[in-house]
């Protein structure tokens, strides 16, 4: 799971062009939005597309479940892992 978390951190950095951020700077348990990494709704769309391309997962933009998956890197890693199983 840690390697998947690292891949997702790298995907976040590359897909959102966060040049000043290293994977180690992202706390896997910290929120991605608001006080955590500070992402916004546009970032969520871009990250969602990157996840779909990379891992073949499907996300519903209106789903409350999707919001939970995007809560943190941990949550995204669990979601991707479950989708691939």
Steps between C-alpha positions, in 0.01 A plus 500: 500500500791738569625473143149581376489802734835617361372457141189702584708775662716515186186503284358791703826694461536437126135535398453822698847644419596543865867571435575615855361181658683169552322170574641512855332840549157342461366335815302194385244554777464878454200647316561572131261796506471801730751506785702204375660515156265783405360357176182641345219366280696551176788302652250226591386475137857484368600244761190293427590490130860407580380215727265375229780500241761343727294240687183460293277589795161661450388793713166676520536875544171534691550206732548551875711184488738666254548788743597248767751335262662840441533572873868405514774306322420207733136504391594520131744210537231285667252591224742423214605176667136390544419590137792294372419194714 
